[in-house]
Amino acid sequence: MRAFGREEHEIGRMRAAADRVRRDAMEVVRLRTVYGPLFFLLPGLGQLVVLAYGGWLVVEGRMTLGALVAALQYLGMLAWPVQSLGEMIASGQRAIVSAARVWNVLKEEPSVKERPHARPLPPGNGHIVFDRVTFGYRAGLPVLREFSLDIPAGRSVALVGATGSGKSTVARLLPRFYDVDEGRILLDGADIRTLRLRELRRSIGIVFEDTFLFSDTVRNNIAYGRLDATDEQIERAAKLAHAHEFIERLEAGYDTVVGEQGFSLSGGQRQRLAIARAVLMEPRVLILDDATSSVDARMEEEIRNALKEVMAGRTTLIISHRLSTISLADQVVLVDEGRVAATGTHEELLRTSRRYREVLGQLEAMAS
């Protein structure tokens, strides 16, 4: 807001919202000031009428004094329920609205659900197959179109493509954040839709470009995917991600609370913690979605050297806009308009694919 000089605009929006809340609150107060005294007045008027009419009946000898006292007593017993009726009606209306809001949340169903007889994760080393996968976030607008890719176990593959080509979507489909519209995704020969969700996701380590950290200690953030990890295992993962040195310089080391979403740390520090968190899980499959986007060239070189050790013998899917990170992969896949346009090594694609050279030019322009 300060960058665009929109303080007064936002203050005006807040003032308008506050005025609406005030009008609604004043309407509630007005109704309560009208009906509240009315419900207190009615029992008083009733007692006055009973006393006047009953007194006349007693004087005329048509009612005993005891019957009049009993009638007044009964009327007094009815006074409190009548007086509280107004409050009950108002509270009941608020309760109905609140219950409707809670119900709207409770009735929501997850878009991705585990099947009733889901099978355990089969043994294997992370062989991934995308078999003619079609997927779109909105109906009629597919992001991936008959996307087919075979990644052998233990191999590393870099997905390269222009912005919006569907690279990150591939990374989100593998752990079943979404279900494919058509086709299937196989992990070690099993359709991921038939697997237990918890086992599937625990076998996949993910480092996204936007790193999320909890308002907790550095130690607990790294160990989030593996809560039973020892201090030695946590430190080893941090060293592999080249995070150990800056953690040691923090005020309380691994016991330092990083604050809401980790904003007390730099972007590069947050990303290194995210890499350490993924490494600690010892996943079958590792997904790096622009995992080095927030670090400088020197730190990227250090992380690349660490990732080489982490990726050894582990199936890795790399999505990056940096050529230095792409070079870590055994194979490069060019994704264009939701399809696999070309595959090969970086050098092979440079020689044979004009589109690959165009995309690399765009990536270099973005990096500069």
C-alpha positions in Angstrom: 0.0 0.0 0.0 2.8 2.4 0.8 4.6 1.5 -2.4 1.6 2.5 -4.5 0.4 5.4 -2.3 -2.9 3.7 -1.6 -3.1 4.3 2.2 -6.2 6.6 1.9 -7.9 4.2 -0.4 -7.5 1.3 2.0 -8.5 3.4 5.0 -11.7 4.3 3.1 -12.4 0.7 2.4 -11.9 -0.1 6.1 -14.1 2.8 7.1 -16.9 1.7 4.8 -16.7 -1.8 6.3 -16.7 -0.5 9.8 -19.7 1.7 9.0 -21.6 -1.3 7.8 -20.8 -3.2 10.9 -21.9 -0.2 13.0 -25.2 0.2 11.2 -26.0 -3.5 11.7 -24.9 -3.3 15.4 -27.1 -0.2 15.9 -30.1 -2.0 14.3 -29.6 -4.8 16.8 -29.4 -2.4 19.6 -32.5 -0.6 18.4 -34.6 -3.8 18.3 -33.4 -4.8 21.7 -34.2 -1.3 23.2 -37.7 -1.7 21.7 -38.6 -5.3 22.5 -36.6 -5.6 25.8 -38.6 -3.0 27.8 -41.7 -4.3 26.1 -41.2 -7.8 27.5 -40.6 -6.2 30.9 -43.6 -4.0 30.6 -46.1 -6.8 29.8 -45.7 -8.8 33.0 -46.1 -5.5 35.0 -49.3 -4.6 33.2 -50.6 -8.1 33.7 -49.9 -7.9 37.4 -51.7 -4.5 37.6 -54.7 -5.8 35.7 -55.0 -8.9 37.9 -54.6 -6.9 41.1 -57.3 -4.3 40.0 -59.8 -6.8 38.7 -59.1 -9.5 41.4 -59.4 -6.8 44.1 -62.8 -5.8 42.8 -63.9 -9.4 42.8 -62.7 -9.9 46.4 -64.6 -6.7 47.4 -67.7 -8.0 45.7 -67.3 -11.4 47.4 -66.9 -13.3 44.2 -63.3 -14.3 44.9 -61.5 -15.2 48.1 -58.4 -13.3 49.1 -56.4 -16.5 49.0 -57.4 -17.1 45.4 -56.2 -13.6 44.5 -52.9 -14.1 46.2 -52.4 -17.4 44.3 -53.2 -15.8 41.0 -50.7 -13.0 41.7 -48.1 -15.7 42.6 -48.7 -17.6 39.5 -48.4 -14.5 37.4 -45.1 -13.6 39.1 -43.8 -17.1 38.2 -44.6 -16.5 34.6 -42.9 -13.0 34.5 -39.3 -14.2 34.2 -40.0 -16.6 31.2 -41.8 -13.8 29.4 -39.0 -11.3 30.1 -36.4 -13.8 28.9 -38.3 -14.6 25.7 -37.0 -11.6 23.8 -33.4 -12.5 24.7 -34.0 -16.1 23.7 -35.4 -15.1 20.3 -32.4 -12.8 19.6 -29.9 -15.5 20.8 -31.7 -18.1 18.8 -31.4 -16.1 15.6 -27.7 -15.6 16.2 -27.2 -19.3 17.0 -29.0 -20.3 13.7 -26.7 -18.0 11.6 -23.6 -19.3 13.5 -24.6 -22.9 13.1 -25.2 -22.4 9.4 -21.6 -21.1 9.0 -20.1 -24.0 11.0 -22.2 -26.5 9.0 -20.9 -25.0 5.7 -17.4 -25.8 6.9 -18.2 -29.3 8.3 -20.0 -30.4 5.2 -17.0 -29.6 2.9 -15.5 -32.7 1.4 -11.8 -33.0 0.4 -11.3 -32.9 -3.4 -8.8 -35.8 -3.1 -9.9 -38.7 -1.0 -8.3 -42.0 -0.2 -10.1 -45.0 -1.6 -11.9 -47.3 0.9 -9.5 -50.2 0.3 -6.3 -48.3 -0.5 -3.2 -50.4 -0.8 0.1 -49.8 0.9 3.0 -48.3 -1.1 4.7 -51.1 -3.1 8.5 -51.8 -2.7 10.7 -49.9 -5.1 13.1 -47.1 -5.7 10.9 -44.5 -7.2 10.0 -45.5 -10.8 7.6 -42.8 -12.1 5.3 -43.0 -15.1 3.0 -40.3 -16.4 0.7 -42.2 -18.8 -1.3 -39.8 -21.1 -2.2 -37.5 -18.3 -4.7 -34.7 -18.9 -5.4 -32.2 -16.1 -6.8 -28.7 -15.7 -7.6 -26.6 -12.6 -10.8 -25.5 -14.3 -13.1 -27.5 -16.5 -12.4 -27.0 -20.2 -9.0 -25.4 -19.6 -6.4 -28.2 -19.5 -2.9 -27.4 -18.3 -1.5 -30.8 -19.2 -2.6 -32.5 -22.4 -1.9 -36.2 -22.8 1.4 -35.7 -20.9 3.5 -38.9 -21.0 6.9 -39.3 -19.2 8.8 -42.3 -17.9 11.4 -41.6 -15.2 13.4 -44.6 -14.2 14.2 -45.2 -10.5 17.2 -43.3 -9.3 17.3 -41.0 -12.2 17.1 -37.2 -12.1 15.0 -35.3 -14.6 14.7 -31.6 -15.1 11.5 -30.1 -16.5 12.1 -27.0 -18.6 9.5 -24.9 -20.2 8.1 -21.4 -20.5 6.0 -19.9 -17.8 2.6 -21.5 -17.7 3.7 -24.6 -19.6 2.6 -27.0 -16.8 5.9 -27.8 -15.1 4.8 -27.1 -11.5 1.5 -28.8 -12.2 3.4 -32.0 -12.8 5.1 -31.6 -9.4 1.7 -31.2 -7.7 0.0 -34.1 -9.3 2.6 -36.7 -8.2 1.8 -36.4 -4.4 -1.9 -36.2 -5.3 -2.6 -32.6 -4.3 -5.0 -33.0 -7.3 -6.3 -35.9 -9.2 -5.8 -36.2 -12.9 -8.8 -35.7 -15.2 -7.6 -38.4 -17.7 -4.7 -40.9 -17.8 -2.8 -42.2 -14.7 0.4 -41.7 -12.7 2.3 -44.8 -11.6 4.8 -45.0 -8.8 6.7 -48.2 -8.8 4.0 -49.8 -10.9 1.0 -48.8 -8.8 -1.5 -46.1 -9.7 -1.1 -43.4 -7.1 -4.9 -43.1 -6.8 -5.0 -46.7 -5.3 -2.3 -46.0 -2.7 -2.7 -44.8 0.9 -2.3 -41.1 0.9 -0.2 -40.8 4.0 2.3 -43.4 2.7 2.4 -41.8 -0.8 3.1 -38.3 0.5 5.7 -39.5 3.1 7.6 -41.1 0.3 7.9 -37.8 -1.6 10.1 -34.9 -0.4 9.0 -31.6 -1.8 10.8 -28.2 -1.9 8.7 -25.5 -3.4 9.7 -22.0 -4.5 7.5 -20.5 -1.8 8.8 -21.9 1.5 6.4 -22.2 4.5 7.8 -22.3 8.0 5.9 -22.6 11.2 6.3 -20.2 14.1 8.4 -22.7 15.9 12.0 -23.6 16.5 14.4 -24.3 13.7 14.7 -27.8 15.0 11.0 -28.5 14.8 10.6 -27.0 11.4 13.3 -29.3 10.0 11.9 -32.3 11.7 8.3 -31.6 10.7 8.1 -34.5 8.2 9.9 -36.8 10.6 9.1 -36.0 14.2 11.1 -38.9 15.7 14.4 -37.7 14.1 17.3 -37.4 16.4 19.4 -34.3 16.9 22.2 -35.9 14.9 19.9 -36.6 12.0 18.5 -33.1 12.0 22.0 -31.6 12.0 23.1 -33.9 9.2 20.2 -32.8 7.0 21.0 -29.2 7.8 24.6 -29.7 6.8 23.6 -31.3 3.5 21.4 -28.2 2.8 24.3 -25.9 3.9 22.0 -24.5 6.6 24.1 -25.6 9.7 26.4 -22.7 9.7 23.8 -19.9 9.7 21.7 -21.9 12.2 24.7 -22.0 14.6 25.0 -18.2 14.3 21.4 -17.7 15.4 20.7 -16.5 19.0 19.6 -19.9 20.3 20.9 -22.1 17.4 18.5 -24.9 16.5 16.2 -23.8 19.3 15.7 -20.3 17.8 12.0 -19.6 17.1 11.8 -18.3 13.5 8.5 -16.4 13.8 5.4 -16.4 11.7 6.1 -18.1 8.4 9.9 -17.7 9.1 10.0 -14.1 8.1 12.8 -13.4 10.6 15.0 -15.3 8.1 16.1 -14.4 4.6 14.6 -16.1 1.6 17.7 -18.1 1.0 17.8 -19.2 4.7 14.2 -20.3 4.6 14.7 -22.3 1.4 17.8 -24.1 2.9 15.6 -25.1 5.9 13.0 -26.4 3.5 15.7 -28.5 1.7 16.9 -29.8 5.0 13.3 -30.8 5.9 12.9 -32.7 2.7 16.3 -34.4 3.0 15.5 -35.5 6.5 12.5 -37.5 5.3 14.8 -39.7 3.2 12.1 -39.8 0.5 11.9 -42.2 -2.4 11.2 -39.3 -4.7 12.6 -35.8 -4.4 10.8 -32.8 -6.0 12.7 -29.5 -6.3 10.4 -26.8 -7.7 12.7 -23.8 -8.1 14.3 -24.7 -4.9 17.3 -22.4 -5.4 15.4 -19.4 -6.7 16.1 -17.3 -3.5 19.8 -17.9 -3.1 22.7 -16.0 -4.6 25.1 -17.6 -7.1 27.7 -18.5 -4.4 25.2 -20.2 -2.1 23.5 -21.9 -5.1 26.8 -23.5 -5.9 27.1 -24.8 -2.3 23.6 -26.1 -2.4 24.1 -27.7 -5.8 27.1 -29.6 -4.4 25.0 -30.8 -1.5 22.1 -31.8 -3.7 24.4 -34.0 -5.8 24.9 -36.1 -2.7 21.3 -36.0 -1.7 20.1 -36.9 -5.3 22.5 -39.9 -5.7 20.4 -43.0 -6.2 17.2 -41.2 -5.6 14.5 -40.3 -8.2 14.5 -36.5 -8.5 12.3 -34.2 -10.4 13.9 -30.7 -10.9 12.0 -27.6 -12.0 14.2 -24.6 -12.3 14.8 -21.5 -14.3 18.5 -21.6 -13.7 20.8 -23.5 -16.1 23.2 -24.3 -13.3 20.5 -26.2 -11.5 19.2 -27.9 -14.6 22.6 -29.3 -15.2 22.2 -31.4 -12.1 19.8 -33.7 -14.0 20.6 -36.8 -15.9 17.9 -36.0 -18.5 16.1 -32.8 -19.5 12.5 -32.8 -20.6 11.1 -29.8 -22.6 7.4 -29.1 -21.6 5.5 -27.0 -24.1 1.8 -26.3 -23.9 1.2 -29.1 -21.5 3.0 -31.8 -23.5 6.4 -33.3 -23.6 8.0 -31.6 -26.6 11.5 -33.1 -26.5 13.8 -35.2 -24.2 17.5 -35.6 -24.0 20.5 -34.2 -22.3 21.1 -30.5 -22.2 23.7 -30.7 -25.0 21.5 -32.8 -27.2 18.5 -30.5 -26.9 20.7 -27.5 -27.6 21.7 -29.1 -30.9 18.3 -30.6 -32.0 15.5 -28.5 -30.5 14.9 -24.9 -31.6 12.1 -24.5 -29.1 14.5 -25.5 -26.3 16.9 -22.8 -27.3 14.1 -20.3 -27.3 13.0 -21.3 -23.9 16.6 -21.1 -22.6 16.8 -17.6 -24.0 13.7 -16.6 -22.2 15.0 -18.1 -18.9 18.3 -16.3 -19.3 16.5 -13.0 -19.9 14.4 -13.6 -16.7 17.4 -14.4 -14.7 19.2 -11.2 -15.8 
